Amino acid sequence: MADKRLYPLAILDDETQKRMEAYYALLTERGYIGRQTKNIPYHFTLGDTDTANELSLLEQAGKICAETAPIPFRMDHVSLFGQSVLFLSPNVNIEMLELQSRFFPGCGRGYNPWTAHATILLDESDIILSSIPIITEKFKAFEAQIIAVAIYEFFPTRHIKTFNGNVK
C-alpha cells in the first residue's frame, strides 16, 4: 500500500507513560475518546521514511540506540497543532535534537522543523478546544526520559522492533 510509512518513535519512560495515561483518563471519564492511534506507547515521532527502507532503518536504529544513553528532559507544556491535536511537549534539549537528526540528518536545511510532542487527543476542533481546560487544570510540568526507540509502520499499525540500546 503506497501510503504506508515507517516511523522511528522515541519511547518515553514508564513513569511518563503512567502520567500520560492519567491525563488521557481525565478525558475518557468525560466521554472524550479521539482519533489518535491507540495501543502504542506514548512517544515523540522522530520522522518517517518509505517502507522500502525498513532494513536500513532497523540497522540504523540498532546502531544509534547502542550508542545512546537515556535522554532526560522536562515535559513542560500543554500545546496544540491547530485545533485538531492536543499534546504535551518538552523543553527540547540538544540530546533530543541530536537523536532526531541522527535518524534524519537532512531535516530542515539549517533549522529543525521537528516538534517533539506526545499526543493526548486528536479530534475535531470543538472537542479539542473543550478538552483543554480539563488537561490544563491538572497539568504540572515533570521530569521524563526517552528510554528506547521503536520502529512502527502505519497504517494499519505494525510494531516492528524496539531498541533499548544503552538504556540502564
C-alpha positions as CSV (number, residue, x, y, z in Angstrom):
1,M,0.0,0.0,0.0
2,A,1.6,3.3,-1.2
3,D,0.5,5.4,1.9
4,K,2.2,3.2,4.5
5,R,5.3,4.7,6.1
6,L,7.9,3.7,8.7
7,Y,8.3,5.8,11.8
8,P,11.0,5.7,14.5
9,L,9.3,6.6,17.8
10,A,11.3,7.9,20.8
11,I,9.6,5.9,23.6
12,L,9.1,7.6,27.0
13,D,9.9,6.1,30.4
14,D,7.4,4.1,32.4
15,E,6.6,6.9,34.9
16,T,5.8,9.2,32.0
17,Q,3.6,6.5,30.4
18,K,1.6,6.4,33.6
19,R,1.3,10.2,33.7
20,M,0.2,10.4,30.1
21,E,-2.3,7.6,30.6
22,A,-3.7,9.5,33.6
23,Y,-4.2,12.7,31.6
24,Y,-5.9,10.7,28.9
25,A,-8.1,9.0,31.6
26,L,-9.3,12.5,32.7
27,L,-10.6,12.9,29.2
28,T,-12.2,9.5,28.7
29,E,-14.0,9.9,32.1
30,R,-15.8,12.8,30.4
31,G,-16.5,10.9,27.2
32,Y,-13.6,12.1,25.1
33,I,-12.0,9.3,23.0
34,G,-10.3,10.9,20.0
35,R,-9.0,9.5,16.7
36,Q,-5.3,9.3,17.8
37,T,-3.5,5.9,17.4
38,K,-4.2,3.9,20.4
39,N,-2.5,0.9,22.0
40,I,1.1,2.2,21.3
41,P,3.4,3.7,23.9
42,Y,3.5,7.5,24.4
43,H,6.3,8.8,22.3
44,F,7.9,11.5,20.2
45,T,7.8,10.7,16.5
46,L,11.3,11.3,15.1
47,G,10.2,11.4,11.5
48,D,9.1,9.0,8.8
49,T,10.5,7.1,5.8
50,D,9.4,4.9,3.0
51,T,8.7,1.2,3.7
52,A,11.4,0.2,1.2
53,N,13.9,1.5,3.8
54,E,12.9,-1.0,6.5
55,L,16.1,-3.0,6.7
56,S,18.3,0.1,6.6
57,L,16.2,1.8,9.2
58,L,16.4,-1.2,11.5
59,E,20.2,-1.3,11.1
60,Q,20.4,2.5,11.7
61,A,18.2,2.3,14.8
62,G,20.3,-0.5,16.3
63,K,23.5,1.4,15.9
64,I,22.1,4.7,17.2
65,C,20.4,3.1,20.2
66,A,23.6,1.1,21.1
67,E,25.4,4.5,21.3
68,T,22.7,6.5,23.1
69,A,22.0,6.7,26.8
70,P,18.6,7.6,28.2
71,I,17.8,11.2,27.4
72,P,16.4,13.2,30.3
73,F,14.1,16.2,29.6
74,R,11.3,18.2,31.2
75,M,7.8,17.8,29.9
76,D,6.7,21.4,30.3
77,H,3.9,22.4,28.0
78,V,0.3,21.7,27.0
79,S,0.2,22.6,23.3
80,L,-1.9,22.4,20.1
81,F,-1.4,21.7,16.5
82,G,-4.1,24.0,15.1
83,Q,-7.3,23.0,16.8
84,S,-7.1,19.3,16.0
85,V,-4.3,17.9,18.2
86,L,-3.8,18.3,21.9
87,F,-0.4,17.2,23.2
88,L,2.3,17.6,25.8
89,S,5.6,19.0,24.7
90,P,9.0,19.1,26.3
91,N,11.7,21.8,26.6
92,V,13.8,20.3,23.8
93,N,17.4,19.8,24.6
94,I,20.5,19.2,22.4
95,E,20.4,15.4,23.1
96,M,16.9,15.2,21.7
97,L,17.8,17.2,18.7
98,E,20.9,15.0,18.1
99,L,18.8,11.8,18.3
100,Q,16.3,13.1,15.8
101,S,19.0,14.4,13.5
102,R,20.8,11.1,13.6
103,F,17.8,9.5,12.1
104,F,17.0,12.4,9.7
105,P,20.2,14.3,9.1
106,G,18.8,16.4,6.2
107,C,15.8,17.6,8.2
108,G,15.4,21.4,8.0
109,R,18.4,22.5,6.0
110,G,19.8,24.9,8.7
111,Y,16.8,24.9,11.0
112,N,14.9,22.0,12.6
113,P,11.2,21.8,11.8
114,W,10.7,18.9,14.1
115,T,8.3,19.4,17.0
116,A,8.7,17.0,19.8
117,H,5.3,16.2,21.1
118,A,3.3,13.4,22.8
119,T,-0.3,13.4,21.6
120,I,-3.1,13.1,24.1
121,L,-6.1,13.7,21.8
122,L,-6.7,14.1,18.1
123,D,-10.2,15.1,17.2
124,E,-12.5,17.9,15.8
125,S,-11.7,21.4,16.9
126,D,-14.8,21.8,19.1
127,I,-13.8,18.7,21.0
128,I,-10.1,19.7,21.3
129,L,-11.0,23.2,22.5
130,S,-13.4,21.9,25.1
131,S,-10.7,19.4,26.4
132,I,-8.0,22.0,27.0
133,P,-9.3,23.2,30.4
134,I,-9.6,19.5,31.6
135,I,-5.9,18.9,31.0
136,T,-4.5,22.4,31.9
137,E,-6.3,22.3,35.2
138,K,-4.3,19.2,36.3
139,F,-1.1,19.5,34.3
140,K,2.1,20.1,36.2
141,A,5.5,20.0,34.5
142,F,7.6,16.9,35.2
143,E,10.9,15.2,34.6
144,A,10.9,12.5,32.0
145,Q,13.2,10.4,29.8
146,I,13.5,8.9,26.4
147,I,14.4,5.3,27.1
148,A,14.1,3.5,23.7
149,V,13.3,3.8,20.0
150,A,10.6,1.7,18.5
151,I,10.1,1.2,14.7
152,Y,6.5,1.2,13.6
153,E,4.7,1.0,10.3
154,F,1.4,2.9,9.9
155,F,-1.4,2.2,8.7
156,P,-2.5,-0.3,9.8
157,T,-0.3,-0.3,12.8
158,R,2.6,-2.7,12.9
159,H,5.2,-2.8,15.6
160,I,8.4,-3.9,14.0
161,K,11.1,-3.7,16.7
162,T,12.0,-1.8,19.9
163,F,15.6,-0.9,20.6
164,N,16.6,-0.2,24.2
165,G,20.2,0.2,23.4
166,N,22.2,1.8,26.1
167,V,19.3,2.2,28.5
168,K,20.1,1.2,32.1
